[in-house]
Every structure is written in structure tokens, then in C-alpha cells.
Amino acid sequence: MTTSPNERFDVYTAITNQIITAIEAGSGDNVQLPWHRNGGSIQRPTNITSRRAYRGVNTVALWAAADACGFEHSIWGTYRQWQEKGAQVRKGEKSSVIIFYRDLDPNESASSNGDEQQSRFFVARASRVFNVAQVDGYEIEPSEPAVDRIDPCERAEQFIVATGANIAIGGTRAFYNRATDSITMPDRHRFVGTETSSASEGWYSTLLHELTHWSGASSRCDRTFGKRFGDNAYAMEEMVAELGAAFLCGDLGITAEPRADHAEYIGHWLRILKADSKAIFAAASAANKATEFLTRLADTEQREAA
């Protein structure tokens, strides 16, 4: 689906259709962030001795351990492996469990029946490993420089700057802080994309999501949802922000058609609000007002700067 430069992308109808499709398909319960949110390292966990990346469930297990403990590096090893490197695991440090499969010779198996040709057996074994942050006496080698995978969109960059929003980049979270009236974005190199979006799409849609939140401040659109939504006001605001991001991505040419992950996010929040059949209409109206406000703000700033 393509549009001419002066034609407004009819993202409202398209997004509505995407929402319906996503909900009917049951998607949206496990949405995937387009950046590595947790931990200081985005690299695959690697063994100190073999220098090979851990695989399968061990990758997930060690990422989870790094997240829980705040480890910033991806190097792991057993107690003995660290000793062999001249390092010492500090007293009191807790290990993380991984699984490996031992190739068991058929002759060692109790099920052996004497046949000359027998199947090979693999037995699961647990191993305990420690992160480099848990040892003394090992100097971490300089890591490769972080890769910025984001392809700049000049139109979007000009739009974002022209809003005048205070945007800081750094860390692992994306959020709008009402107290400081500022937006914080994760480090650019953390954006690696998802199955449904590129790193660039993830970066801009996330920033435009937070910019939509920014538009709701009392000095701007003064967006509140009152008693009607009660405890679900947060879910309502999130749906507005994601709709706003979707609309702006279409308007700014970041995407040529609605992305599946927009629909998944919106569908997730909509299910929280399923008791109110008109929630999506209220959210779409608020998102439209937000995008129109941001567009007017950017247009005014750009005209004054010309």
C-alpha cells in the first residue's frame, strides 16, 4: 500500500481492521518489545572457556539471570573454568543453572540388549555457572563497539525536533515522566527489531508512542479519562499512545502499512478494557487529537524556523 506525499495515509481504517484481526487470532498476549530492555549487555551469553555462545533454553536462562542480578556482561563459566583462567568466584556468590546433554555410550546404558548396532543415548545434566561479575582476578576484554541499526528518517527527525519535547537517550527503558515533563528512550544500539518490525521502525514507533504520552500533559491536550475508566485509565492511555504512534508512523512515512505489532499492543490493551465496548472509539478520538496537536506544533515550529 503506497500513498502520494500529499495524501494522508488512511491508517484509522487500516488499524481498526488490524485490531479486529489480531483479537480474533488471539494475538497480543505476549507482545515483544523492539529493543533489549533488560541488562547492560545485548550479546548472547558466552562460555569463558569455549568462547561459544550458549544455545537454546540456556540462552534464555542466562539472560534471565543477568536481568535479575543486573549483570552487565555476557561471559559465564563454571567454578572450575574460572579457576583455570586464574580467577576466583567470590565467597557467597550464587550460581545460575544451565542444562547440557551428555552423550551416553550404548554400552553404559542399562537398556543395552547386546545388539551390535544400538541407538545413542543423551542424558540431561545440570551445570552451575557464574557470571564474570561474580569473580575476582579476571580482566574483561574490550567489547566490540555497539552497532546502531537505525536508518534515520529525515521527515520524522524534523517532526520530533520541532515538537520541542525534552528527549534523553540512555538506559534500558522507554517512558514519559510527567514530573519532569521529559521523555527517556533506551540506547539506540539496543533496538534490533522484532519478527514484525525493523530496528528503525521500532525506534521511531517507540519514540512516537512516548511523544503521544507527552502530548497529554495539562499544558497541552490535558488528557484525562475520569471515573468512566477508573482503574483502567492506565490501559486506556497506553492504547491512546499506541494508536497515536501508529497514526504518526503512517503520516511520516515510517511504515507503508499498519504493522502487526501495533495491532498486538492495541489488542492487548483493548482486551483489558473489553467491558467497555466504546473504549476503542474513545481511544481513537483521543489519539487523533494528540496527533493533530503534535502536527500543528511541529508545523508551527518549522514555519517559524524557515
C-alpha positions as CSV (number, residue, x, y, z in Angstrom):
1,M,0.0,0.0,0.0
2,T,1.5,3.3,-1.1
3,T,0.4,6.9,-0.9
4,S,1.5,10.1,-2.6
5,P,3.4,12.7,-0.5
6,N,0.4,14.9,-0.1
7,E,-2.1,12.2,0.6
8,R,-2.9,11.4,4.2
9,F,-2.5,7.7,4.9
10,D,-5.9,6.2,5.9
11,V,-4.4,4.5,8.9
12,Y,-7.5,4.7,11.0
13,T,-9.5,2.2,8.9
14,A,-6.5,0.0,8.4
15,I,-5.5,-0.1,12.1
16,T,-9.1,-0.9,13.1
17,N,-9.1,-3.8,10.7
18,Q,-5.7,-4.9,12.1
19,I,-7.1,-4.8,15.7
20,I,-10.0,-6.9,14.8
21,T,-7.8,-9.4,13.0
22,A,-5.4,-9.5,16.0
23,I,-8.1,-10.0,18.6
24,E,-9.8,-12.7,16.6
25,A,-6.5,-14.5,16.1
26,G,-5.8,-14.3,19.8
27,S,-2.5,-12.4,19.4
28,G,-1.4,-9.7,21.7
29,D,-1.0,-11.6,24.9
30,N,2.8,-11.8,24.6
31,V,3.9,-8.7,22.7
32,Q,7.6,-8.3,22.1
33,L,9.5,-5.1,22.7
34,P,11.6,-4.0,19.8
35,W,14.6,-3.4,22.0
36,H,16.6,-5.4,24.6
37,R,15.1,-3.9,27.7
38,N,17.0,-5.5,30.5
39,G,20.6,-6.0,31.4
40,G,23.6,-4.0,30.2
41,S,24.7,-6.4,27.5
42,I,22.6,-7.4,24.5
43,Q,25.1,-10.1,23.4
44,R,24.3,-13.8,23.6
45,P,25.7,-15.4,26.8
46,T,29.1,-16.9,26.1
47,N,31.2,-19.5,27.8
48,I,34.6,-18.3,29.2
49,T,36.5,-21.5,28.0
50,S,35.0,-22.4,24.7
51,R,34.1,-18.8,23.7
52,R,31.0,-20.2,22.2
53,A,27.5,-18.8,22.7
54,Y,25.1,-20.8,24.9
55,R,22.2,-22.3,23.0
56,G,18.5,-22.9,23.4
57,V,17.0,-22.7,26.8
58,N,20.4,-21.9,28.3
59,T,20.4,-18.6,26.4
60,V,17.1,-17.6,27.9
61,A,18.0,-18.9,31.4
62,L,21.3,-16.8,31.5
63,W,19.6,-13.7,30.1
64,A,17.0,-14.0,32.9
65,A,19.7,-14.5,35.5
66,A,21.6,-11.4,34.1
67,D,18.4,-9.4,34.3
68,A,17.6,-10.5,37.9
69,C,21.1,-9.7,39.1
70,G,21.9,-6.7,37.0
71,F,24.9,-8.3,35.3
72,E,26.3,-6.1,32.5
73,H,28.4,-8.6,30.7
74,S,27.6,-11.9,28.9
75,I,30.6,-14.1,29.9
76,W,29.9,-17.2,32.1
77,G,31.8,-20.2,33.3
78,T,31.8,-22.9,35.9
79,Y,33.7,-22.6,39.2
80,R,36.5,-24.8,37.7
81,Q,36.6,-22.9,34.4
82,W,37.1,-19.6,36.3
83,Q,39.9,-21.2,38.3
84,E,41.6,-22.4,35.2
85,K,41.6,-18.7,34.0
86,G,43.2,-17.6,37.2
87,A,40.1,-16.1,38.6
88,Q,38.2,-16.8,41.8
89,V,34.4,-16.9,42.4
90,R,33.7,-14.6,45.3
91,K,32.5,-16.2,48.5
92,G,28.8,-16.1,48.9
93,E,28.0,-15.7,45.2
94,K,25.1,-17.8,43.9
95,S,25.4,-19.8,40.7
96,S,23.0,-20.0,37.8
97,V,21.8,-23.3,36.5
98,I,22.1,-24.4,32.9
99,I,21.5,-27.8,31.2
100,F,23.8,-29.8,29.0
101,Y,23.3,-33.2,27.3
102,R,25.8,-35.9,27.9
103,D,26.3,-38.4,25.0
104,L,25.9,-41.8,26.7
105,D,27.6,-44.7,25.2
106,P,25.1,-47.5,24.5
107,N,27.3,-50.0,26.5
108,E,26.8,-47.8,29.5
109,S,23.0,-48.0,29.2
110,A,21.1,-50.5,31.3
111,S,18.8,-50.9,28.3
112,S,21.6,-52.5,26.2
113,N,20.4,-55.8,24.8
114,G,23.7,-56.9,23.2
115,D,23.0,-55.8,19.7
116,E,26.0,-54.7,17.7
117,Q,24.2,-51.6,16.5
118,Q,22.4,-49.6,19.1
119,S,21.0,-46.1,19.4
120,R,22.9,-43.4,21.1
121,F,21.5,-42.0,24.3
122,F,21.6,-38.4,25.6
123,V,21.1,-37.7,29.3
124,A,20.3,-34.3,30.6
125,R,22.6,-32.9,33.2
126,A,22.6,-29.7,35.2
127,S,25.6,-27.4,35.5
128,R,26.2,-24.4,37.6
129,V,27.8,-21.3,36.2
130,F,28.9,-17.9,37.4
131,N,28.9,-14.5,35.6
132,V,32.2,-12.6,35.2
133,A,30.7,-10.0,37.6
134,Q,30.8,-12.6,40.3
135,V,34.6,-13.3,40.1
136,D,37.8,-11.6,41.0
137,G,41.0,-11.7,39.0
138,Y,39.7,-11.6,35.5
139,E,40.1,-8.6,33.2
140,I,37.3,-8.2,30.7
141,E,38.5,-7.6,27.2
142,P,37.1,-4.5,25.4
143,S,33.9,-5.4,23.7
144,E,33.1,-4.6,20.1
145,P,31.5,-1.2,19.6
146,A,27.7,-1.1,19.8
147,V,26.0,-1.1,16.4
148,D,23.4,1.5,15.5
149,R,21.0,-0.3,13.2
150,I,18.6,2.6,12.9
151,D,18.2,4.2,9.4
152,P,17.4,7.9,10.0
153,C,14.1,9.2,8.6
154,E,14.7,12.9,7.9
155,R,11.0,13.7,7.9
156,A,10.4,12.0,11.3
157,E,13.6,13.6,12.8
158,Q,12.4,17.1,11.8
159,F,9.0,16.4,13.2
160,I,10.3,15.1,16.5
161,V,12.7,18.0,17.0
162,A,10.1,20.6,16.0
163,T,7.7,19.5,18.8
164,G,10.3,20.8,21.3
165,A,9.9,17.8,23.6
166,N,12.7,17.2,26.1
167,I,14.1,13.8,25.0
168,A,17.0,12.0,26.7
169,I,18.6,8.8,25.3
170,G,20.3,6.2,27.6
171,G,19.5,3.2,29.6
172,T,17.1,0.3,29.0
173,R,13.6,1.8,29.4
174,A,11.3,4.0,27.3
175,F,8.9,6.2,29.3
176,Y,7.4,9.7,29.7
177,N,8.0,11.3,33.1
178,R,5.1,13.7,34.0
179,A,7.0,15.1,36.9
180,T,9.9,16.3,34.8
181,D,7.9,16.6,31.6
182,S,10.6,14.6,29.7
183,I,10.9,11.5,27.6
184,T,13.6,8.9,28.1
185,M,14.5,6.4,25.3
186,P,16.7,3.3,25.5
187,D,20.1,3.4,23.9
188,R,19.8,3.3,20.1
189,H,22.0,0.2,19.7
190,R,19.5,-1.8,21.8
191,F,17.0,-1.6,19.0
192,V,17.4,-4.8,17.0
193,G,13.8,-5.1,15.8
194,T,11.3,-8.0,16.1
195,E,9.8,-10.5,13.8
196,T,7.4,-7.9,12.6
197,S,9.4,-4.7,12.6
198,S,12.9,-3.4,11.7
199,A,15.1,-1.6,14.2
200,S,14.3,1.7,12.6
201,E,10.5,1.1,12.8
202,G,10.9,0.0,16.4
203,W,12.9,3.1,17.3
204,Y,10.5,5.6,15.7
205,S,7.3,4.0,16.8
206,T,8.5,3.8,20.4
207,L,9.6,7.4,20.4
208,L,6.3,8.5,18.8
209,H,4.4,6.4,21.4
210,E,6.2,8.3,24.2
211,L,5.6,11.6,22.3
212,T,1.9,10.9,22.3
213,H,2.1,10.4,26.1
214,W,3.9,13.8,26.2
215,S,1.0,15.4,24.4
216,G,-1.4,14.5,27.2
217,A,0.1,16.9,29.7
218,S,-2.2,19.5,31.2
219,S,-0.3,22.3,29.4
220,R,-1.1,20.5,26.0
221,C,-4.0,18.3,25.3
222,D,-4.8,17.9,29.1
223,R,-5.9,14.3,28.5
224,T,-7.7,12.6,31.4
225,F,-10.2,9.8,31.4
226,G,-12.1,10.4,34.6
227,K,-14.2,7.9,36.6
228,R,-15.6,6.2,33.5
229,F,-12.4,4.1,33.1
230,G,-11.4,4.1,36.8
231,D,-8.5,1.7,37.4
232,N,-8.3,1.0,33.7
233,A,-7.3,4.6,32.9
234,Y,-3.7,3.5,32.6
235,A,-4.6,0.9,30.0
236,M,-6.7,3.5,28.2
237,E,-3.7,5.9,28.0
238,E,-1.5,3.1,26.7
239,M,-3.9,2.3,24.0
240,V,-4.1,6.0,23.0
241,A,-0.3,6.2,22.9
242,E,0.0,3.2,20.6
243,L,-2.8,4.4,18.3
244,G,-1.0,7.8,18.2
245,A,2.2,6.1,17.3
246,A,0.5,4.1,14.6
247,F,-1.1,7.1,13.1
248,L,2.1,9.1,13.1
249,C,4.1,6.3,11.6
250,G,1.7,6.3,8.7
251,D,1.7,10.1,8.4
252,L,5.5,10.4,8.5
253,G,6.1,7.6,6.0
254,I,7.9,5.3,8.5
255,T,5.7,2.4,7.5
256,A,3.7,2.0,4.3
257,E,1.1,-0.1,6.1
258,P,-0.1,-0.9,9.6
259,R,2.4,-3.1,11.4
260,A,1.3,-6.3,13.2
261,D,3.0,-5.3,16.4
262,H,0.9,-2.1,16.6
263,A,-2.2,-4.2,16.4
264,E,-0.9,-6.6,19.0
265,Y,-0.2,-3.8,21.5
266,I,-3.5,-2.2,20.9
267,G,-5.3,-5.5,21.0
268,H,-3.7,-6.3,24.4
269,W,-4.9,-3.1,26.0
270,L,-8.3,-3.4,24.3
271,R,-8.9,-6.7,25.9
272,I,-8.2,-5.2,29.3
273,L,-11.0,-2.7,28.5
274,K,-13.3,-5.3,27.0
275,A,-16.0,-4.4,29.5
276,D,-16.4,-1.0,27.7
277,S,-17.4,-1.6,24.1
278,K,-16.8,2.0,23.2
279,A,-13.2,2.2,24.6
280,I,-11.6,1.8,21.2
281,F,-13.6,4.7,19.9
282,A,-12.7,7.0,22.8
283,A,-9.0,6.0,22.5
284,A,-9.0,6.6,18.7
285,S,-10.6,10.0,19.2
286,A,-8.0,11.0,21.9
287,A,-5.2,9.7,19.7
288,N,-6.4,11.7,16.7
289,K,-6.5,14.8,18.8
290,A,-2.9,14.1,20.0
291,T,-1.5,13.6,16.5
292,E,-3.2,16.7,15.3
293,F,-1.8,18.7,18.2
294,L,1.7,17.4,17.6
295,T,1.4,18.0,13.9
296,R,0.3,21.6,14.4
297,L,3.0,22.1,16.9
298,A,5.7,20.8,14.5
299,D,4.3,22.7,11.5
300,T,4.3,26.0,13.5
301,E,7.9,25.5,14.7
302,Q,9.1,24.6,11.3
303,R,7.4,27.6,9.7
304,E,8.9,30.0,12.3
305,A,12.4,28.5,11.7
306,A,12.1,28.9,8.0
